[in-house]
Amino acid sequence: MRFKIRKKNALALTVAVFVAVVFVYTMFKSSSLPQDKPKQGTAGSSEKLETLSIAQNHSPNRFLYGSVFEMKKSVYENNFRQFIMNAEMFQSDPELVIVVQVHNRPAYLRLLVESLRETAEIHSTLLIFSHDYFSKEVGEIVQGITFCRVLQIYFPYSLQLYPNEFPGQDPSDCPRDISKDEAKKKGCLNADYPDSYGHYREAAFTQAKHHWWWKLHFVWERVKALQGYSGYAVFIEDDNYLIPDFYSFFKRMAALKKSDCSDCDILALGNHDSPPLFQDLANKVETTGWVSTKHNIGMGLTNQLIM
């Protein structure tokens, strides 16, 4: 069989080869050239944005107290950033973490802060305030602290952020004291779910429990400053008051647990009883079963227990 080359085919082949050679040469030349400096508005802008982001993460909390939308935005932004106040003054790792659940009781909060100020070795702690009510007055009390590191976190499911819907109080929720039969006739939202005492949910009271559990998990699972921390976190509330030697006493309790009570899971700094002759018992501890309504003041917990 004879092989024939037509003029049209030869011309097309020549053009195709020429285009391929030019393309390969162009690619080779562009890969050999040194990279230009990024122009303003392209890669340089991304570097500036990265620098700006780092600067913002190291700036104090900024909270907008206007609309519900603005407060929600502030809550999520600050929970993500986790700015730690006074970190430049206290740079060593915390020896103890103190977590305060804060509502809207500024007078009590001021007293608590003053008691913490007088605590021995308070500079070696990380103080975390977990807020479920957002106000300038409460925020300014916390941001005025200079004696240790401070982190503010914000409960994202508060009544303030959900005033007319769950987890707040929905207008269609059942009244507290209505019977289940009446609730079903009424057709209110939670008619099938009274509590064990036959009462229906009151958002103002359930918020405290929701906040407590959220705070517990957020502290141990989400707070970046506690990654790798294996010590205790002491959980208190804004209406508690701490005596100046509580930290040294707590360290003695932790040492006693380690040496004599390996199955003691919780260290409680106080309880709701008022024992007679308190001064005679001030240097003693009690080993007993935990009762939620009695031993929930100043609970010391470790990450190992929670996780």
Secondary structure, DSSP 8 states (H G I E B T S, - for coil): ------HHHHHHHHHHHHHHHHHHHHHHHHHHS------TTTHHHHHHHHHHHHHHHTS------SSHHHHHHHHHHHHHH--EETTTT--S--SEEEEEEE-S-HHHHHHHHHHHHTSTTGGGEEEEEEESS--HHHHHHHHT--SSEEEEEE-TT-TTT-TTSTTS--TTS--TT--HHHHHHHT-TTTT---TTS----HHHHHHHHHHHHHHHHHHHT-GGGTT--SEEEEEETT----TTHHHHHHHHHHHHHHH-TT---EEEE-S---SSHHHHTT--------TTTS-EEEEEEHHHH-
